[in-house]
């Protein structure tokens, strides 16, 4: 149970830091900003995997890969309405 909670905590921290960073950027909510948010999440997840114990490195690398896939999908998605 503790392992799952730590993984969820890592997930929320990555999303929180990326969201906070993108909040500070002064561009409008566009497709570019959403793609940049996912790219920032990828970078944070890879950096996190360098500095945490071995038990959680696989999880953060999986998160980084998932965020990268979502970023690539959002690049090629034509019908994006972001408010």
KEMAR-741117 format. One record per residue: x, y, z of N, C-alpha, C in turn; residue in three letters. Coordinates in Angstrom, 3 decimals, padded with zeros to 6 digits. Example, Ala and Ser with C-alpha at 12.3 -4.5 7.8 and 13.67 -1.06 7.14 Angstrom:
2
node n_xx->013.190 n_yy->-005.690 n_zz->007.800 ca_xx->012.300 ca_yy->-004.500 ca_zz->007.800 c_xx->013.200 c_yy->-003.300 c_zz->007.800 fimar->ALA $
node n_xx->012.850 n_yy->-002.250 n_zz->007.080 ca_xx->013.670 ca_yy->-001.060 ca_zz->007.140 c_xx->012.900 c_yy->000.030 c_zz->007.870 fimar->SER $
This chain:
83
node n_xx->000.832 n_yy->-001.188 n_zz->000.000 ca_xx->000.000 ca_yy->000.000 ca_zz->000.000 c_xx->000.873 c_yy->001.247 c_zz->000.000 fimar->UNK $
node n_xx->001.952 n_yy->001.237 n_zz->000.757 ca_xx->002.839 ca_yy->002.388 ca_zz->000.819 c_xx->003.528 c_yy->002.670 c_zz->-000.503 fimar->UNK $
node n_xx->003.866 n_yy->001.606 n_zz->-001.230 ca_xx->004.518 ca_yy->001.751 ca_zz->-002.531 c_xx->003.603 c_yy->002.468 c_zz->-003.510 fimar->UNK $
node n_xx->002.324 n_yy->002.114 n_zz->-003.503 ca_xx->001.344 ca_yy->002.737 ca_zz->-004.391 c_xx->001.151 c_yy->004.203 c_zz->-004.020 fimar->UNK $
node n_xx->001.076 n_yy->004.501 n_zz->-002.746 ca_xx->000.898 ca_yy->005.880 ca_zz->-002.307 c_xx->002.088 c_yy->006.755 c_zz->-002.685 fimar->UNK $
node n_xx->003.276 n_yy->006.228 n_zz->-002.577 ca_xx->004.459 ca_yy->006.993 ca_zz->-002.973 c_xx->004.458 c_yy->007.235 c_zz->-004.477 fimar->UNK $
node n_xx->004.055 n_yy->006.244 n_zz->-005.265 ca_xx->003.962 ca_yy->006.429 ca_zz->-006.718 c_xx->002.938 c_yy->007.497 c_zz->-007.077 fimar->UNK $
node n_xx->001.793 n_yy->007.493 n_zz->-006.414 ca_xx->000.775 ca_yy->008.514 ca_zz->-006.664 c_xx->001.288 c_yy->009.883 c_zz->-006.232 fimar->UNK $
node n_xx->002.006 n_yy->009.945 n_zz->-005.136 ca_xx->002.594 ca_yy->011.198 ca_zz->-004.671 c_xx->003.590 c_yy->011.745 c_zz->-005.690 fimar->UNK $
node n_xx->004.421 n_yy->010.886 n_zz->-006.253 ca_xx->005.374 ca_yy->011.301 ca_zz->-007.290 c_xx->004.625 c_yy->011.839 c_zz->-008.504 fimar->UNK $
node n_xx->003.572 n_yy->011.155 n_zz->-008.911 ca_xx->002.760 ca_yy->011.600 ca_zz->-010.042 c_xx->002.185 c_yy->012.993 c_zz->-009.795 fimar->UNK $
node n_xx->001.591 n_yy->013.204 n_zz->-008.635 ca_xx->001.008 ca_yy->014.502 ca_zz->-008.325 c_xx->002.058 c_yy->015.601 c_zz->-008.224 fimar->UNK $
node n_xx->003.233 n_yy->015.288 n_zz->-007.692 ca_xx->004.291 ca_yy->016.296 ca_zz->-007.622 c_xx->004.756 c_yy->016.726 c_zz->-009.008 fimar->UNK $
node n_xx->004.887 n_yy->015.785 n_zz->-009.914 ca_xx->005.311 ca_yy->016.124 ca_zz->-011.267 c_xx->004.270 c_yy->017.004 c_zz->-011.938 fimar->UNK $
node n_xx->003.005 n_yy->016.639 n_zz->-011.812 ca_xx->001.944 ca_yy->017.445 ca_zz->-012.411 c_xx->001.876 c_yy->018.817 c_zz->-011.752 fimar->UNK $
node n_xx->002.051 n_yy->018.891 n_zz->-010.440 ca_xx->002.005 ca_yy->020.163 ca_zz->-009.728 c_xx->003.126 c_yy->021.092 c_zz->-010.169 fimar->UNK $
node n_xx->004.353 n_yy->020.576 n_zz->-010.230 ca_xx->005.477 ca_yy->021.422 ca_zz->-010.629 c_xx->005.358 c_yy->021.883 c_zz->-012.078 fimar->UNK $
node n_xx->004.928 n_yy->021.005 n_zz->-012.959 ca_xx->004.755 ca_yy->021.395 ca_zz->-014.361 c_xx->003.627 c_yy->022.408 c_zz->-014.497 fimar->UNK $
node n_xx->002.533 n_yy->022.191 n_zz->-013.797 ca_xx->001.422 ca_yy->023.142 ca_zz->-013.842 c_xx->001.792 c_yy->024.491 c_zz->-013.268 fimar->UNK $
node n_xx->002.560 n_yy->024.489 n_zz->-012.191 ca_xx->003.002 ca_yy->025.755 ca_zz->-011.599 c_xx->003.937 c_yy->026.503 c_zz->-012.532 fimar->UNK $
node n_xx->004.833 n_yy->025.784 n_zz->-013.172 ca_xx->005.761 ca_yy->026.413 ca_zz->-014.111 c_xx->005.014 c_yy->027.002 c_zz->-015.299 fimar->UNK $
node n_xx->004.056 n_yy->026.262 n_zz->-015.825 ca_xx->003.319 ca_yy->026.746 ca_zz->-016.991 c_xx->002.364 c_yy->027.872 c_zz->-016.620 fimar->UNK $
node n_xx->001.940 n_yy->027.949 n_zz->-015.377 ca_xx->001.105 ca_yy->029.061 ca_zz->-014.922 c_xx->001.878 c_yy->030.374 c_zz->-014.974 fimar->UNK $
node n_xx->003.181 n_yy->030.284 n_zz->-014.722 ca_xx->004.012 ca_yy->031.485 ca_zz->-014.718 c_xx->004.326 c_yy->032.000 c_zz->-016.120 fimar->UNK $
node n_xx->004.205 n_yy->031.146 n_zz->-017.117 ca_xx->004.450 ca_yy->031.568 ca_zz->-018.491 c_xx->003.253 c_yy->032.390 c_zz->-018.961 fimar->UNK $
node n_xx->003.529 n_yy->033.484 n_zz->-019.615 ca_xx->002.472 ca_yy->034.445 ca_zz->-019.910 c_xx->001.851 c_yy->034.300 c_zz->-021.292 fimar->UNK $
node n_xx->001.941 n_yy->033.120 n_zz->-021.920 ca_xx->001.267 ca_yy->032.943 ca_zz->-023.196 c_xx->-000.152 c_yy->032.439 c_zz->-022.951 fimar->UNK $
node n_xx->-001.024 n_yy->032.680 n_zz->-023.903 ca_xx->-002.417 ca_yy->032.259 ca_zz->-023.766 c_xx->-002.521 c_yy->030.744 c_zz->-023.798 fimar->UNK $
node n_xx->-003.679 n_yy->030.250 n_zz->-023.364 ca_xx->-003.928 ca_yy->028.805 ca_zz->-023.398 c_xx->-004.116 c_yy->028.370 c_zz->-024.836 fimar->UNK $
node n_xx->-003.074 n_yy->027.865 n_zz->-025.409 ca_xx->-003.107 ca_yy->027.417 ca_zz->-026.786 c_xx->-002.629 c_yy->025.977 c_zz->-026.850 fimar->UNK $
node n_xx->-002.636 n_yy->025.455 n_zz->-028.048 ca_xx->-002.133 ca_yy->024.097 ca_zz->-028.259 c_xx->-000.652 c_yy->024.028 c_zz->-027.906 fimar->UNK $
node n_xx->000.086 n_yy->025.082 n_zz->-028.234 ca_xx->001.515 ca_yy->025.125 ca_zz->-027.921 c_xx->001.761 c_yy->025.031 c_zz->-026.424 fimar->UNK $
node n_xx->000.970 n_yy->025.745 n_zz->-025.644 ca_xx->001.160 ca_yy->025.720 ca_zz->-024.197 c_xx->000.849 c_yy->024.342 c_zz->-023.620 fimar->UNK $
node n_xx->-000.173 n_yy->023.670 n_zz->-024.139 ca_xx->-000.480 ca_yy->022.336 ca_zz->-023.622 c_xx->000.622 c_yy->021.345 c_zz->-023.986 fimar->UNK $
node n_xx->001.183 n_yy->021.479 n_zz->-025.181 ca_xx->002.287 ca_yy->020.604 ca_zz->-025.579 c_xx->003.511 c_yy->020.881 c_zz->-024.722 fimar->UNK $
node n_xx->003.783 n_yy->022.162 n_zz->-024.471 ca_xx->004.917 ca_yy->022.509 ca_zz->-023.603 c_xx->004.735 c_yy->021.974 c_zz->-022.193 fimar->UNK $
node n_xx->003.509 n_yy->021.963 n_zz->-021.709 ca_xx->003.250 ca_yy->021.415 ca_zz->-020.373 c_xx->003.635 c_yy->019.945 c_zz->-020.314 fimar->UNK $
node n_xx->003.258 n_yy->019.180 n_zz->-021.333 ca_xx->003.620 ca_yy->017.762 ca_zz->-021.353 c_xx->005.126 c_yy->017.570 c_zz->-021.482 fimar->UNK $
node n_xx->005.781 n_yy->018.406 n_zz->-022.277 ca_xx->007.237 ca_yy->018.306 ca_zz->-022.419 c_xx->007.919 c_yy->018.620 c_zz->-021.091 fimar->UNK $
node n_xx->007.413 n_yy->019.611 n_zz->-020.362 ca_xx->007.977 ca_yy->019.931 ca_zz->-019.037 c_xx->007.777 c_yy->018.754 c_zz->-018.095 fimar->UNK $
node n_xx->006.630 n_yy->018.081 n_zz->-018.175 ca_xx->006.397 ca_yy->016.900 ca_zz->-017.339 c_xx->007.379 c_yy->015.785 c_zz->-017.668 fimar->UNK $
node n_xx->007.687 n_yy->015.614 n_zz->-018.953 ca_xx->008.667 ca_yy->014.603 ca_zz->-019.366 c_xx->010.025 c_yy->014.911 c_zz->-018.757 fimar->UNK $
node n_xx->010.434 n_yy->016.164 n_zz->-018.851 ca_xx->011.746 ca_yy->016.559 ca_zz->-018.321 c_xx->011.800 c_yy->016.378 c_zz->-016.806 fimar->UNK $
node n_xx->010.747 n_yy->016.802 n_zz->-016.115 ca_xx->010.725 ca_yy->016.654 ca_zz->-014.655 c_xx->010.760 c_yy->015.182 c_zz->-014.263 fimar->UNK $
node n_xx->010.037 n_yy->014.341 n_zz->-014.976 ca_xx->010.029 ca_yy->012.908 ca_zz->-014.648 c_xx->011.403 c_yy->012.283 c_zz->-014.868 fimar->UNK $
node n_xx->012.084 n_yy->012.649 n_zz->-015.963 ca_xx->013.427 ca_yy->012.111 ca_zz->-016.185 c_xx->014.419 c_yy->012.623 c_zz->-015.145 fimar->UNK $
node n_xx->014.327 n_yy->013.880 n_zz->-014.775 ca_xx->015.219 ca_yy->014.417 ca_zz->-013.742 c_xx->014.939 c_yy->013.743 c_zz->-012.406 fimar->UNK $
node n_xx->013.664 n_yy->013.526 n_zz->-012.103 ca_xx->013.302 ca_yy->012.859 ca_zz->-010.854 c_xx->013.863 c_yy->011.447 c_zz->-010.803 fimar->UNK $
node n_xx->013.878 n_yy->010.764 n_zz->-011.938 ca_xx->014.386 ca_yy->009.394 ca_zz->-011.951 c_xx->015.876 c_yy->009.318 c_zz->-011.651 fimar->UNK $
node n_xx->016.594 n_yy->010.408 n_zz->-011.814 ca_xx->018.027 ca_yy->010.418 ca_zz->-011.502 c_xx->018.299 c_yy->010.501 c_zz->-010.004 fimar->UNK $
node n_xx->017.361 n_yy->011.074 n_zz->-009.243 ca_xx->017.639 ca_yy->011.402 ca_zz->-007.846 c_xx->016.806 c_yy->010.648 c_zz->-006.822 fimar->UNK $
node n_xx->016.008 n_yy->009.679 n_zz->-007.240 ca_xx->015.210 ca_yy->008.932 ca_zz->-006.275 c_xx->015.746 c_yy->007.502 c_zz->-006.171 fimar->UNK $
node n_xx->015.304 n_yy->006.763 n_zz->-005.143 ca_xx->015.794 ca_yy->005.387 ca_zz->-004.974 c_xx->015.415 c_yy->004.492 c_zz->-006.154 fimar->UNK $
node n_xx->016.125 n_yy->003.400 n_zz->-006.285 ca_xx->015.951 ca_yy->002.472 ca_zz->-007.404 c_xx->014.545 c_yy->001.884 c_zz->-007.496 fimar->UNK $
node n_xx->013.834 n_yy->001.792 n_zz->-006.381 ca_xx->012.496 ca_yy->001.195 ca_zz->-006.389 c_xx->011.515 c_yy->001.981 c_zz->-007.253 fimar->UNK $
node n_xx->011.741 n_yy->003.279 n_zz->-007.399 ca_xx->010.776 ca_yy->004.145 ca_zz->-008.079 c_xx->011.271 c_yy->004.664 c_zz->-009.421 fimar->UNK $
node n_xx->012.469 n_yy->004.301 n_zz->-009.820 ca_xx->013.009 ca_yy->004.783 ca_zz->-011.097 c_xx->012.202 c_yy->004.282 c_zz->-012.281 fimar->UNK $
node n_xx->011.776 n_yy->003.055 n_zz->-012.240 ca_xx->010.971 ca_yy->002.511 ca_zz->-013.327 c_xx->009.648 c_yy->003.247 c_zz->-013.474 fimar->UNK $
node n_xx->009.055 n_yy->003.601 n_zz->-012.350 ca_xx->007.790 ca_yy->004.330 ca_zz->-012.375 c_xx->007.952 c_yy->005.706 c_zz->-013.014 fimar->UNK $
node n_xx->008.987 n_yy->006.428 n_zz->-012.653 ca_xx->009.164 ca_yy->007.770 ca_zz->-013.216 c_xx->009.537 c_yy->007.704 c_zz->-014.702 fimar->UNK $
node n_xx->010.279 n_yy->006.686 n_zz->-015.096 ca_xx->010.583 ca_yy->006.542 ca_zz->-016.529 c_xx->009.329 c_yy->006.173 c_zz->-017.311 fimar->UNK $
node n_xx->008.460 n_yy->005.379 n_zz->-016.713 ca_xx->007.188 ca_yy->005.064 ca_zz->-017.353 c_xx->006.319 c_yy->006.307 c_zz->-017.471 fimar->UNK $
node n_xx->006.307 n_yy->007.128 n_zz->-016.431 ca_xx->005.570 ca_yy->008.393 ca_zz->-016.488 c_xx->006.108 c_yy->009.294 c_zz->-017.587 fimar->UNK $
node n_xx->007.412 n_yy->009.400 n_zz->-017.680 ca_xx->008.019 ca_yy->010.245 ca_zz->-018.707 c_xx->007.653 c_yy->009.756 c_zz->-020.102 fimar->UNK $
node n_xx->007.666 n_yy->008.459 n_zz->-020.303 ca_xx->007.294 ca_yy->007.907 ca_zz->-021.603 c_xx->005.822 c_yy->008.167 c_zz->-021.903 fimar->UNK $
node n_xx->004.976 n_yy->008.021 n_zz->-020.900 ca_xx->003.547 ca_yy->008.274 ca_zz->-021.098 c_xx->003.285 c_yy->009.737 c_zz->-021.428 fimar->UNK $
node n_xx->003.945 n_yy->010.638 n_zz->-020.723 ca_xx->003.776 ca_yy->012.074 ca_zz->-021.013 c_xx->004.280 c_yy->012.404 c_zz->-022.413 fimar->UNK $
node n_xx->005.352 n_yy->011.774 n_zz->-022.833 ca_xx->005.876 ca_yy->012.005 ca_zz->-024.175 c_xx->004.888 c_yy->011.525 c_zz->-025.238 fimar->UNK $
node n_xx->004.274 n_yy->010.395 n_zz->-025.002 ca_xx->003.271 ca_yy->009.884 ca_zz->-025.937 c_xx->002.069 c_yy->010.823 c_zz->-025.998 fimar->UNK $
node n_xx->001.624 n_yy->011.311 n_zz->-024.847 ca_xx->000.493 ca_yy->012.247 ca_zz->-024.826 c_xx->000.855 c_yy->013.546 c_zz->-025.546 fimar->UNK $
node n_xx->002.082 n_yy->014.014 n_zz->-025.370 ca_xx->002.521 ca_yy->015.225 ca_zz->-026.077 c_xx->002.521 c_yy->014.995 c_zz->-027.583 fimar->UNK $
node n_xx->002.998 n_yy->013.857 n_zz->-028.028 ca_xx->003.005 ca_yy->013.562 ca_zz->-029.459 c_xx->001.592 c_yy->013.438 c_zz->-030.023 fimar->UNK $
node n_xx->000.704 n_yy->012.840 n_zz->-029.264 ca_xx->-000.683 ca_yy->012.733 ca_zz->-029.713 c_xx->-001.317 c_yy->014.122 c_zz->-029.804 fimar->UNK $
node n_xx->-001.035 n_yy->014.977 n_zz->-028.827 ca_xx->-001.623 ca_yy->016.314 ca_zz->-028.860 c_xx->-001.038 c_yy->017.171 c_zz->-029.978 fimar->UNK $
node n_xx->000.173 n_yy->016.864 n_zz->-030.435 ca_xx->000.742 ca_yy->017.586 ca_zz->-031.578 c_xx->-000.062 c_yy->017.288 c_zz->-032.834 fimar->UNK $
node n_xx->-000.427 n_yy->016.046 n_zz->-033.043 ca_xx->-001.097 ca_yy->015.648 ca_zz->-034.267 c_xx->-002.618 c_yy->015.719 c_zz->-034.191 fimar->UNK $
node n_xx->-003.151 n_yy->016.034 n_zz->-033.025 ca_xx->-004.595 ca_yy->016.171 ca_zz->-032.890 c_xx->-005.022 c_yy->017.508 c_zz->-033.493 fimar->UNK $
node n_xx->-005.975 n_yy->017.479 n_zz->-034.407 ca_xx->-006.385 ca_yy->018.680 ca_zz->-035.112 c_xx->-007.472 c_yy->019.454 c_zz->-034.383 fimar->UNK $
node n_xx->-008.268 n_yy->018.785 n_zz->-033.622 ca_xx->-009.472 ca_yy->019.376 ca_zz->-033.067 c_xx->-009.289 c_yy->019.687 c_zz->-031.586 fimar->UNK $
node n_xx->-008.440 n_yy->020.644 n_zz->-031.242 ca_xx->-008.149 ca_yy->020.947 ca_zz->-029.848 c_xx->-008.813 c_yy->022.256 c_zz->-029.457 fimar->UNK $
node n_xx->-009.692 n_yy->022.185 n_zz->-028.486 ca_xx->-010.311 ca_yy->023.382 ca_zz->-027.928 c_xx->-009.884 c_yy->023.502 c_zz->-026.477 fimar->UNK $
node n_xx->-009.019 n_yy->024.442 n_zz->-026.204 ca_xx->-008.519 ca_yy->024.651 ca_zz->-024.850 c_xx->-009.049 c_yy->025.983 c_zz->-024.356 fimar->UNK $
node n_xx->-009.648 n_yy->025.974 n_zz->-023.210 ca_xx->-010.193 ca_yy->027.226 ca_zz->-022.661 c_xx->-009.288 c_yy->027.781 c_zz->-021.611 fimar->UNK $
